[in-house]
Amino acid sequence: MGPEQITGPVADREMWEAATELELRKAELAQLQGLEACEEVCRLSKLICAAGARICAIAQRHEGSSDYANRCLAAKDDCRSAREGCGDCK
């Protein structure tokens, strides 16, 4: 079974894992606000974007799910914000 065929509980777990990773990294990044820790901010930015990419890949495999599509859009916004934070830090 290819990844494009994953559905049901497995897909839900995969989305949960990716979303949890995204939220953990966002929380770590929030703790660094105002600190001069550019290297760490940029590292977390990359991890946030990677988790967001996972979310969007899962959403793409489930084209009919508006919930997954909305999670992808939110993840893209999170990535954009994280990248801006990294760019502002340099």
C-alpha positions as YAML, in Angstrom:
chain: A
units: angstrom
residues:
- id: 1
  name: MET
  ca: [0.00, 0.00, 0.00]
- id: 2
  name: GLY
  ca: [1.52, 3.33, -1.06]
- id: 3
  name: PRO
  ca: [1.35, 6.46, 1.08]
- id: 4
  name: GLU
  ca: [-1.33, 7.93, -1.17]
- id: 5
  name: GLN
  ca: [-3.66, 5.13, -0.02]
- id: 6
  name: ILE
  ca: [-3.32, 5.67, 3.72]
- id: 7
  name: THR
  ca: [-6.70, 6.45, 5.24]
- id: 8
  name: GLY
  ca: [-8.62, 6.17, 8.48]
- id: 9
  name: PRO
  ca: [-6.87, 5.87, 11.84]
- id: 10
  name: VAL
  ca: [-3.39, 5.64, 10.30]
- id: 11
  name: ALA
  ca: [-3.85, 8.91, 8.42]
- id: 12
  name: ASP
  ca: [-5.36, 10.54, 11.50]
- id: 13
  name: ARG
  ca: [-2.39, 9.43, 13.61]
- id: 14
  name: GLU
  ca: [0.04, 10.68, 10.99]
- id: 15
  name: MET
  ca: [-1.69, 14.07, 10.96]
- id: 16
  name: TRP
  ca: [-1.77, 14.15, 14.76]
- id: 17
  name: GLU
  ca: [1.98, 13.44, 14.93]
- id: 18
  name: ALA
  ca: [2.81, 16.15, 12.39]
- id: 19
  name: ALA
  ca: [0.51, 18.68, 14.07]
- id: 20
  name: THR
  ca: [1.96, 17.86, 17.48]
- id: 21
  name: GLU
  ca: [5.49, 18.37, 16.15]
- id: 22
  name: LEU
  ca: [4.47, 21.72, 14.70]
- id: 23
  name: GLU
  ca: [2.90, 22.89, 17.97]
- id: 24
  name: LEU
  ca: [5.91, 21.79, 20.04]
- id: 25
  name: ARG
  ca: [8.32, 23.70, 17.81]
- id: 26
  name: LYS
  ca: [6.08, 26.79, 17.84]
- id: 27
  name: ALA
  ca: [6.06, 26.67, 21.65]
- id: 28
  name: GLU
  ca: [9.86, 26.41, 21.71]
- id: 29
  name: LEU
  ca: [10.11, 29.34, 19.32]
- id: 30
  name: ALA
  ca: [7.74, 31.44, 21.43]
- id: 31
  name: GLN
  ca: [10.02, 30.95, 24.43]
- id: 32
  name: LEU
  ca: [12.88, 32.51, 22.47]
- id: 33
  name: GLN
  ca: [11.01, 35.71, 21.61]
- id: 34
  name: GLY
  ca: [13.08, 38.72, 22.59]
- id: 35
  name: LEU
  ca: [16.22, 36.70, 23.18]
- id: 36
  name: GLU
  ca: [19.26, 36.95, 20.97]
- id: 37
  name: ALA
  ca: [19.27, 33.34, 19.89]
- id: 38
  name: CYS
  ca: [19.22, 33.62, 16.12]
- id: 39
  name: GLU
  ca: [20.75, 30.24, 15.46]
- id: 40
  name: GLU
  ca: [18.09, 28.50, 17.55]
- id: 41
  name: VAL
  ca: [15.28, 30.64, 16.11]
- id: 42
  name: CYS
  ca: [16.33, 29.69, 12.59]
- id: 43
  name: ARG
  ca: [16.73, 26.02, 13.51]
- id: 44
  name: LEU
  ca: [13.22, 25.96, 14.94]
- id: 45
  name: SER
  ca: [11.94, 27.82, 11.90]
- id: 46
  name: LYS
  ca: [13.21, 25.02, 9.68]
- id: 47
  name: LEU
  ca: [11.60, 22.39, 11.91]
- id: 48
  name: ILE
  ca: [8.28, 24.26, 11.89]
- id: 49
  name: CYS
  ca: [8.35, 24.43, 8.10]
- id: 50
  name: ALA
  ca: [9.26, 20.74, 7.85]
- id: 51
  name: ALA
  ca: [6.33, 19.79, 10.08]
- id: 52
  name: GLY
  ca: [4.10, 22.06, 8.01]
- id: 53
  name: ALA
  ca: [5.26, 20.37, 4.83]
- id: 54
  name: ARG
  ca: [4.34, 17.00, 6.35]
- id: 55
  name: ILE
  ca: [0.88, 18.33, 7.20]
- id: 56
  name: CYS
  ca: [0.39, 19.60, 3.66]
- id: 57
  name: ALA
  ca: [1.58, 16.32, 2.16]
- id: 58
  name: ILE
  ca: [-0.96, 14.46, 4.27]
- id: 59
  name: ALA
  ca: [-3.66, 16.96, 3.32]
- id: 60
  name: GLN
  ca: [-2.84, 16.52, -0.36]
- id: 61
  name: ARG
  ca: [-3.46, 12.79, -0.05]
- id: 62
  name: HIS
  ca: [-6.89, 13.60, 1.41]
- id: 63
  name: GLU
  ca: [-8.15, 16.15, -1.09]
- id: 64
  name: GLY
  ca: [-11.75, 15.82, 0.08]
- id: 65
  name: SER
  ca: [-11.00, 16.77, 3.68]
- id: 66
  name: SER
  ca: [-11.58, 20.45, 4.41]
- id: 67
  name: ASP
  ca: [-10.16, 19.90, 7.91]
- id: 68
  name: TYR
  ca: [-6.85, 18.69, 6.50]
- id: 69
  name: ALA
  ca: [-6.83, 21.49, 3.91]
- id: 70
  name: ASN
  ca: [-7.36, 24.06, 6.67]
- id: 71
  name: ARG
  ca: [-4.55, 22.51, 8.71]
- id: 72
  name: CYS
  ca: [-2.28, 22.87, 5.69]
- id: 73
  name: LEU
  ca: [-3.17, 26.54, 5.26]
- id: 74
  name: ALA
  ca: [-2.52, 27.19, 8.95]
- id: 75
  name: ALA
  ca: [0.79, 25.31, 8.75]
- id: 76
  name: LYS
  ca: [1.85, 27.45, 5.78]
- id: 77
  name: ASP
  ca: [1.07, 30.58, 7.80]
- id: 78
  name: ASP
  ca: [3.06, 29.21, 10.73]
- id: 79
  name: CYS
  ca: [6.00, 28.51, 8.43]
- id: 80
  name: ARG
  ca: [5.84, 31.99, 6.94]
- id: 81
  name: SER
  ca: [5.81, 33.57, 10.41]
- id: 82
  name: ALA
  ca: [8.67, 31.39, 11.59]
- id: 83
  name: ARG
  ca: [10.76, 32.28, 8.54]
- id: 84
  name: GLU
  ca: [10.08, 35.96, 9.11]
- id: 85
  name: GLY
  ca: [11.27, 35.56, 12.69]
- id: 86
  name: CYS
  ca: [14.47, 33.98, 11.45]
- id: 87
  name: GLY
  ca: [14.94, 36.70, 8.84]
- id: 88
  name: ASP
  ca: [14.33, 39.46, 11.38]
- id: 89
  name: CYS
  ca: [16.85, 37.89, 13.71]
- id: 90
  name: LYS
  ca: [19.76, 37.97, 11.28]
...
